[in-house]
Amino acid sequence: MAHRVRPADDRLERRTLPMDAGAQAAISDAIAIATKRRSSGVVPVHLLHALTRSKTGAVADIITRHGGRVEGLNTMLERGL
């Protein structure tokens, strides 16, 4: 198996994917949530919480359209963080 794994110093060149302002804001919010809670890193639940904190955002709209309650989700997320 060792012959199939690239050494750490043998990195692949990758293009950087551009982020729009909304994506950058969501990631910044997730980092702020993780920092405020003194987490050791940013995990998907931080990003989910950042995406659902705004009641007028696209994610909140999708959740509401499918019968979910954004406020209830945020309460559960805050307890879990």
N, C-alpha and C positions, 0 to 999 in steps of 0.2 A: 504494500500500500504506500510506502514511503516514496516510491518512484512516481506516484500520481499526485502528490501534494507539492505545491510550489513552495520553495523556501521563503521565509518572511522578507528577505531582501530582494527577491525577484518579483517586483510588483508589475501588474498589468497597467498600461496606460489607458485611462478612461476619460471620456469627455465629461465635463461638468454640465449637469442639467440645470437650466435656468429656472428660477422660482419667481412666480408673480408676487405682488405685494401682499395678497391675502395669505398665500402659503407661508411667506416669510413671517407675517404677523402671527399666524397660528403657532409656528415653531417658537418664535420669541415668547409668546404667552406660555407655551408648555414649559420652556426653560425657566420662566419666572415662577410658575407654579411649583416646579421641582425644587428650585432654589429656596422659595419661601418655606417649603415643608422640609428643608434640609435633606432631601433625597440624595443618594449617592450618584444618581444619573437620571436622565429623562427616559421614561418608558411610555409605551403606547397609551396607557391610561391618562398620563399627563396631557398628551395631545388630544385625546378624546374630550377631556374636561375643558381644555382650551377651546376646542371647536364648538362645544355646546353651551358655553357660558353666555353667549349672545343669543337672546331670544329671537332675533331677527336674521340670523345667519342661515346659510344654505343647509347646514347639518341639522340645526334645530327645526327648520322647515320640513325636511325629509322625515325626521323622527315624528313630528306632529302629524304629518299627512298619513303616516302609517299607524296612527293610534297610540303613539308613545307620549309620555309626559316628560318634557325636558327638565322641568323643575325636580321631578322625582329622580330622574337619572343623575342630575347634578348632586342631589342629596346623597345618593348612594356612592357616587364617585368621591365626594368629599370625605365620607366615612371610610372608604377604602384606601384613601391616600394617607 
